[in-house]
């Protein structure tokens, strides 16, 4: 799962890392709803609902969650949405890109 500028990307893969389905928030919500300001919780609920048929087709009972962003409240919302469908999280991995240097922010002026 990746979030870029208020847009979510979810990719469902099998154990061999082959892609089953890839969904974005814009694909799930549609063109009419895109213009209206939406909340992250509503977007995640719609995205998980659109993945229901794949959960049933492949008989998925547990998933591993790989995050490419900082964990926040949306993770709790995702867990709540998945647990309502009787799907549990096995483990959560956080894969954040680290900067090349250890310095952060602007350089101090002397």
C-alpha positions as CSV (number, residue, x, y, z in Angstrom):
1,X,0.0,0.0,0.0
2,X,1.3,3.4,-1.0
3,X,-0.1,6.9,-0.5
4,X,0.9,9.8,-2.7
5,X,-0.7,13.2,-2.4
6,X,-4.0,11.9,-0.9
7,X,-4.2,9.0,-3.4
8,X,-3.9,5.4,-2.2
9,X,-2.4,2.5,-4.2
10,X,-3.2,-1.0,-3.2
11,X,-1.7,-4.1,-4.8
12,X,-2.9,-7.6,-4.0
13,X,-0.2,-10.2,-4.7
14,X,0.2,-13.9,-4.2
15,X,3.0,-15.6,-2.2
16,X,5.2,-15.6,-5.3
17,X,4.9,-11.8,-5.6
18,X,2.7,-12.0,-8.7
19,X,0.1,-9.3,-9.0
20,X,-3.5,-10.4,-8.6
21,X,-5.1,-6.9,-8.8
22,X,-4.0,-3.3,-8.4
23,X,-6.4,-0.6,-7.3
24,X,-6.1,3.2,-6.8
25,X,-8.5,5.5,-5.0
26,X,-9.4,7.2,-8.3
27,X,-10.3,3.9,-9.9
28,X,-12.5,2.9,-7.0
29,X,-14.3,6.1,-6.3
30,X,-15.0,7.2,-9.9
31,X,-14.8,10.3,-11.9
32,X,-17.8,12.1,-10.4
33,X,-16.6,11.6,-6.8
34,X,-13.0,12.6,-7.6
35,X,-13.7,16.3,-7.6
36,X,-15.4,16.3,-4.2
37,X,-13.1,16.3,-1.2
38,X,-13.0,12.8,0.3
39,X,-11.7,11.5,3.6
40,X,-9.0,8.8,3.8
41,X,-11.3,6.5,5.8
42,X,-14.0,6.6,3.2
43,X,-11.5,5.9,0.5
44,X,-10.0,2.9,2.3
45,X,-13.5,1.5,2.9
46,X,-14.3,1.7,-0.8
47,X,-11.0,0.2,-1.8
48,X,-11.4,-2.8,0.6
49,X,-15.0,-3.3,-0.6
50,X,-13.8,-3.4,-4.2
51,X,-11.3,-6.2,-3.2
52,X,-14.1,-8.4,-1.7
53,X,-14.6,-10.5,-4.8
54,X,-10.8,-11.3,-4.9
55,X,-10.8,-12.2,-1.2
56,X,-13.6,-14.7,-1.9
57,X,-12.3,-16.0,-5.2
58,X,-8.8,-16.7,-3.8
59,X,-10.1,-17.7,-0.3
60,X,-7.9,-15.2,1.5
61,X,-8.1,-15.3,5.2
62,X,-5.0,-13.4,6.3
63,X,-2.7,-10.8,4.6
64,X,0.7,-9.3,5.0
65,X,0.6,-5.5,4.8
66,X,3.7,-3.7,3.3
67,X,3.6,0.0,3.8
68,X,5.7,2.5,1.7
69,X,4.7,5.4,4.0
70,X,4.6,6.4,7.6
71,X,2.0,4.4,9.5
72,X,-0.9,6.6,10.7
73,X,-4.6,6.4,11.6
74,X,-5.4,4.9,8.2
75,X,-3.8,1.7,9.2
76,X,-6.2,1.3,12.1
77,X,-9.1,2.1,9.7
78,X,-7.8,-0.5,7.3
79,X,-7.5,-3.1,10.1
80,X,-11.1,-2.3,11.2
81,X,-12.4,-2.6,7.7
82,X,-10.6,-5.9,7.1
83,X,-11.7,-7.4,10.4
84,X,-15.3,-6.7,9.6
85,X,-14.8,-9.0,6.6
86,X,-13.1,-11.7,8.8
87,X,-9.7,-11.1,7.2
88,X,-6.8,-10.7,9.7
89,X,-3.4,-9.1,9.4
90,X,-0.6,-11.5,9.8
91,X,2.2,-8.9,9.9
92,X,2.8,-5.3,9.1
93,X,6.0,-4.3,7.4
94,X,7.1,-0.7,6.9
95,X,9.4,0.0,4.0
96,X,10.3,3.6,4.1
97,X,13.0,5.1,1.9
98,X,15.9,6.4,4.0
99,X,17.8,9.5,2.9
100,X,21.4,9.1,1.6
101,X,22.8,11.3,4.4
102,X,21.8,11.7,8.0
103,X,21.3,15.4,7.8
104,X,17.7,16.7,7.7
105,X,16.3,20.0,6.8
106,X,18.2,23.1,5.8
107,X,21.7,23.9,6.6
108,X,22.3,26.2,9.5
109,X,23.8,29.6,8.7
110,X,26.6,30.9,10.8
